[in-house]
């Protein structure tokens, strides 16, 4: 398995993701969009963006480990944020940096009107490649 992360010349070099991730070999894991529920299905951090981000990244960690992966294996992440306001980005990126290091994946962030439950402030899905 090989994962190569690329920020091509001519594109802005972002601090928290790579524009291109080339992956070959291995097995692909598709991690369903994770929300801020605990193992009992209760919403963690109702009304608290940072608490929800942390719970989601813990849920992603658990899901990745179940597939034999870590955040280093993630090649693509998509984040959906309800009623997106750029002021939430510093908190999102600070917590994300506890899980995702310089091996950051290709990333998309989308502002949405709503998610499956009104308590959910965001949802994050991932694609990973493992040996």
Steps between C-alpha positions, in 0.01 A plus 500: 500500500626846416349838588654815353375843611558784255457878501582585138691811396254765389243424772479660843666279762240458776607437860247224573463281189654395168345573161589161353538159660617217276441154645582159358477143623330403822135490598270802502287580804201730469410638843139615521434856607563516873295720729534584869330194645653276763484119504150515655374725218476810718602833350816636663539878523154626408557862397878470556693500171837408653358210702332366187821528294693308766236224521493468122878463478486236776228319302713520186799361693290204619364434151846522342648262759218252429617496139868465596580865428610821670463862395828459306309268264228757424519628142178707489274669755176688450365728773141625500424794733148624571454874436871534428678805641879531446543597866474128594808406294768569764325264745447237231864511387638506856313183594568338163875557555478270805412218258633598156865601463710600198362191321180692443252371242328671212213687666166655411292720733135563415250726676156339521158603620443200726609145583304189605420636849466863604756449781779417253720801419733313264577164341828364367563205267831346397658273241812308602743260333650209698737213420 
